[in-house]
């Protein structure tokens, strides 16, 4: 008959922490029976097969042997609950503040403008272009009617259209 022991007793038997036993249980390396007890012989053989010796070494031994893999730190309670740690939140806040400061600096240098301002300017420019081009037929129709030569009509239309578009182009002052 096999010997059944509790988790704390098994940890004392293995000369490791209870946390190491809980970790082995969680990973499935060892199992408990229906009553929550550990079969000593079965657990010892499973432990030897699945758990590396340095994983359960005392802290002093891990510090003396830098070759052994680093044991991952237990996340704080907020990280376990799905929240973020204080340092992660602080880093995120500092990054957001730096991004905000960069946007303010770009706005002050004139590299960044408001979307509404750009839309308003394009609307004004589009309306001026439309009005100027739609006014051309009324203004030049009499002159065109008096011209008989096709080349003369084309040169006149080209000059008038280029003049209308040049009026809309920004001047060197602005």
Long-range contacts (C-beta under 8 A, 24 or more apart in sequence): 2-39, 2-40, 2-41, 2-42, 3-39, 3-40, 3-41, 4-33, 4-35, 4-37, 4-38, 4-39, 4-40, 5-37, 5-38, 5-40, 6-36, 6-37, 6-38, 7-32, 7-36, 7-38, 10-38, 10-40, 10-43, 13-40, 14-44, 14-47, 14-56, 16-56, 17-56, 20-51, 20-55, 20-56, 24-50, 24-51, 125-168, 128-168, 129-165, 129-168, 132-164, 132-165, 132-167, 132-168, 133-161, 133-164, 136-160, 136-161, 136-164
